[in-house]
Amino acid sequence: MEIRQVTADERTGTMFPLQAYGFMPSPWTDAERETYARRMRYYRTATSLIAEEDGQTLAGAAAFPMRQNVRGVVHDMAGVASVTSHPSARRRGLVRELLTRLMGQMREQGCAVSALYPFRPSFYGRLGYVGVPRVRTVSFAPEGLSGLLRTDLPGEVERVHLAEGFDDFTALTLRLLEERHGFSVYDETRTAEFRESPSRWVAIARVAGEVVGAVIYRIDEYGGDLVGDDLLTTGPMGRALLLQFFARHVDQVARVRLKIGTDEVPELWGTDLAVVTEGRVEFPRMGGPMVRLLSIDALNGLRAGAEAGVTVEVVDDELLAGRYRLTGEAGSLTVEETKDEPQATLTCQGISALAYGVLDPVEVVIRGFGQVDGPAVEALGALFPKKMPYLFADF
């Protein structure tokens, strides 16, 4: 068995049959294969690995070069996707070997963190990944926001085809990348595909010419649903402008459906708003995202919750293993290697969960991601206060 890297053009002949069998209705058609081949110009910056035996591709995995905000610091990120294997090659450890190779290679290429959407979280947990929240879905009838129609807001919303508003939308995502914990975006090569995606609208909210919010959406039918992607805003004014825009569809659509982060509280958007907010995770199709650190240096410069210090040992992970002194000073975290006795022993899942803010030190111990001495619980909790990330990108 040989592992090798393939080009974007080679993916159609090597990885496509595995992906089509794993994720699509099958058998697939020649037209579907040709569509896949045309998309490969957007995958030229992806790192794609396959496992071959006797000239046959048995498994594949890839990583998109992306960027992600982790507690105020934007890191290069490996967005892992296209993980598939031939049915006859499953349970042989090929995917695990591919992913181990891929993570090491992406770290060498400068990626400090990684994220993915799992088919089975326990599998990726053994590779150091830990879960973070999946986006929520909110559904409401537009008449529930009728109060906003009587409010004179200092801004306006423009509705344009996505291709026309794509640059403004992308600029907003790049701004949110700098501001929002967990937010991630593709590189320019991969992003370009979405400009040419099936025709949809984008509603762009502006105040004094500045973009403060945007939602990509479509309308299924008259009297049906207005189905939106993520509700992206820089603050409450952007949200209010977009919700007011959707309220104006009261005599056109029955319901509005949007994706939101865990920090949104839709039941407080209006006084008489009847709303359903759903967080749905199921496998293998709708797994919540998972993340991990690829380098301990990813912790340097993160916004620390308080001034504190603690010595930790990271174990059972080739990329992170070692003893480190974590110090929070002037609101920033620093990491240094040390030979001091550790006050906490953490797995990759444990240190990643703390860095991303999804678990506190007690929860880390409860989940079996490490052991933390009494005083270290307070220190780690001070350095890494809980803070739910919003991944945004879906890959």
N, C-alpha and C positions, 0 to 999 in steps of 0.2 A: 504494500500500500504506500502511495506517495501523496504528499501534500504539496500543492503548488499554487501560486497566485496566477489568476487569469485576468485578461483584459476585459473591458466592457464588451467588446465585440465577441469575445469567446464565450461570454455568459449564455448567449442564446443556444449554443450547441452543447454546453456543459451543465449550467445551473437551471436553465428554463425547464427542461423535462421534470426535474425534481420539484421545482416550485409549482409548476402547473399541476402535478399530481398531488402535491401536498396542500395547496391552497385554492385550487380552482375546480369547477365541475370538469370531469374528464370522461372519456378522452377529449383532448383539446383539438381545436381546428387549426388549419394552416393560417387562417386569418388571425387567430389569437397569437400564434407564434410570430407572425410578421409584425403585429402591433407591439409585441414585446421587443423585437429587434429594433424597431424605430425608437423606442424609449431609451435605448442603451447610450445614446449621446449624452443623456443626463446622468449617467453612472460612471463617467470617465474618471472621476476623482475618488470613487469608492474603492476600497480594498477588498477584493473578492478572492477567497480561498476555496479550493476544492480538494477532496480526497479521491484519488483514482486508484483503480486496481485493474490490471489487464486492459487498460484503455477505456474502462467504463467509469463514469462519475458516480460515486457512491454517496457523497455528502458534500454540502456546500454551506458557506457562511460568509457574510460580508459586513463591512462597517462603513457608514457614511461619515465623512469629516464634517463635524458640526461644532457649534459653540453653545456653552451653557453657563448661566449665572448660578453660582453656588455661594450664598450668603454675601452677595455683593461683589464677588470676583468672577470675571468671565474667563472660563477655561476652554481650551480645545477639547472636544468631546467625541468619542467614538459611538455613533448610533448603530448598534448591532441589529442586523435584519437579514432576510433571505436565508434563515437557518432551516435546512431541510436535509432529509436523507432518503435513500432508496429503501423501500420496505424490507428487502432482503438484507440490508446492511444495518438495520436498527438493532439497538441493544449491544453494539460492538464497541462502543466508546469512541466512535469516529467523530461525532459532533463535539464531544467534550475535548478531544484532541485538537480539532479545528479551532474551537473557541479559545482554548489556552494559547495556541499559536497566534491567533488573531489579536487577543488582548495584549500580548507582549509586543507584537509588531506595531500596534497602534500607539502604545506607550512610547516606543522608540521613535515614532513619527511625531511625538509631541503632545499626544492626548493625555490629559491628567485625569479625566473622568470618563465614564461610559454609561449608556442607558440602553434599554431594550424593552420590548413588549413580549412577555413569555407565553409559550404554549403550556408550560407547567412551571410555576414558580419554584417548587422544590428542586427541580433540576438546576435552575440558574442560581438558586441559593447556595448550592454546593460549589459554585464558581465565584462566590463572594458577593452576589447581587442581593439587594434588599428592596422590598416594595416601597413605593411612594404612591400618593393618591392618584386615582384616575379622575379625569374630568367628570363633573356632574352634568346631568341634563335637566333643564328647567322647561316646563310646559305650562302655558297659561292662555286664556282667552284675552284678546286685545282690549275688550271693553273694561277689563279689570284695571287698566292703566288710564282710564278716561280722565282722571284728575290731572294728568300731565298735559292734556290738551288745553287746559285753561291756564297753564303756566307759561309765562313769557321767558324763555331761556335765551341767554346771550350767545347764540351760536346757530349753526344750521347743519343739516344733513344732506349730503349729495348722494344720489343713487346712480351708479354707473355700472357698465359691464366690467367684470373682473379684469379683463385684459386692459381696459382703459384706466382703471384705478389701481393696477397692480403695483406700480412704483410707490404710490402713497401708502398702500397697505404694507408693503415690504418695509418701508421706512419706519412705520409704526412698530413693526415687530422688532426691528433693530434697536429702537428706543427702549422697548420693554425688555429686551435682552439685557440692557445695562441697568435696569431698575428693578426687575422682578426675580425673586429667588426661584430657582429651578427652571426658568424660562430657557428654551433652547431653539436654535434655528439651524437650517441647513447652510451649506456653502452656496456660492452663487451658481455653480454648475447644476446642482440638484434643484435649487429654488426655481430655476428658469422653467422647469417643466410645468409648474403650477400656473404660470401665466397662460399656458396653452391648454389647461384642463377644460373639461366640458363647460359650456357657457353658464355662468352664474352671475348674480348681481353682487355688488359690494356696496354697503352703506357706509359712508365716510363722514364722521362728525368733526366739525371744525369750530374753533372759537378764535376770533380775530385772525383767521387764516391758518391757525395751527391745528394739525390733526390731533384730536384727543380721543378718538375711538373709531372702531371699524368692525363690521361683521360681514362675512361672506354668506350669502343665502340664496335660496331658490323658493319659488311658490309652486306647490304640486298641482293645485287646481283651484278654480273659483269655489269658495266655500270649504276649501281643504286646509292644509297646513302650510305655514311659512316655516321652512326648515333652515335654521342657521347653523353655522359653525361656531367657533369660539367668540364669545363676547369680549373683545379686546378694548380696554380703555386705560387711559392714564389717570383716571380719577372719577369722582362722582358726577362731574359735569358731562363728561363723555358718555357715561352710562345713561344719564337722564336724557340726553339728546337722542340716543339710539332707541331707548324705550319709548320716548315720545313719538319717534318715527314709526315704530311698530304699532303704537296705539292708533295711528291714522289708518291702519288696515282693518279697522273694526267691521266694516261692511263688505270686506273682501275675503278674509280668511277666518276660519273658526278658531284656530289655535296657532300660537307661536312657540316654536321649540328652538332652544339655544343650548350651547355648551358653556359651562361656567367652571371656575375654580372653586376650591373648598372655602375660600375666604368670602365668597358672595353669599348673601342672605336674601333670596328672592322674596320671601314673605314680608320683608320690610320695604319692598319697592313701591308699594301702594297701599292705601287704607283698606280698600275692598277687593284686594287682589287674591283670587282663588288660584293657587299655584301648586303644581306637583314638582318636587325636586327629587331626582333619583340618582343614586350612585350605584351603578350596576357593574359587577365583575363576574365573569363566568369563563370557563375554559373549554376548548382551546381558543375561542374566537375573540373574547373581550377581556383579556388579562390586564390587570393593572400594571403600569410600568414599573420597572425595576432599575436600580442604579448602583454604581459602585465607584470607589476611587481606584484609579490605575497607578497613581503615584502619591506617596505621602506628602510630597511638596504641594499638592493641591490644597492642603490646609493652610499654607502660608498666606497671610493677608486677609483671611476670612474675618468677617465682622464678629468679634467676640462679644458675648453678652455681658461680661464683667471682667474685672481684673482678677485673675486666678492662675494657678499653675498646678500641673499634675504630670506625673511620669507614667507612661503607658507602654505596654508591650503588645505589638500586633503579631499574631501567630497564624499559622496554617495558611499562609498566602505568599507565594513566591515574589509577587510584585511589591508587597507592603511590609513584609516581615522585618521586625527590628524593635529596638527600644527608643522611645522618643520623649523629650520634654516638651509639653505643650504649655505655652504661656500666653495669657491674654493681657495686653497692655495698651493703653490709649485706644481701646476699642478694636484692636487688631490682634490676630492670632499669629504666633510664630512657632515653628517646629524645629527642634534640633535633636540630632542623634545623641544618645547618652548611654552610659554603662550603669547608671543608678538602678537600684531595685525598683521594679514597677509597682505602682499603687493600683493599677488596673491591667487586666489582660483581656484583650479584645480580638475577636476575629475580624476579617475584612467586613463582614456584614455589620458587626458592631460599630466599628469606627465610621463606616459609611452612613449608617443610620443616624449617628450623632451629627456628622457633618451636614447631612441633608435635613436634619431637624425633624425626622419622622418618629423617633423614639427618644425617650429620656434615659438616663443611665439605669434606673431601676427596671424599665421595660427591656433594656438590652440584656440584663441579667435574666429576667423572666423568660425571654425568648431563647435563651441559651447561646447568646452571641458574645459572652464574656463573663468575667468575674471582676467585680469592682469593690474595693475596700470602702468602709464607711465614709471616711473623709473625702475619698475620691468621687463619691456620688455627688456631693455638693459642688466640688470643683468642676467636674465634667458638665454638670447641669448649668453652672454659671457660664462656662465657656461656650456651650452649645445649647442654648435655650430652644425649645421646640418651635419649629417654624415650618409650616407645610409648604412644600414646593409645588409649583405649577409648571409641568413639563411643556405643555402646549403642543410641540411637534409630535405628529403621529407617523410612525415609520415601520 
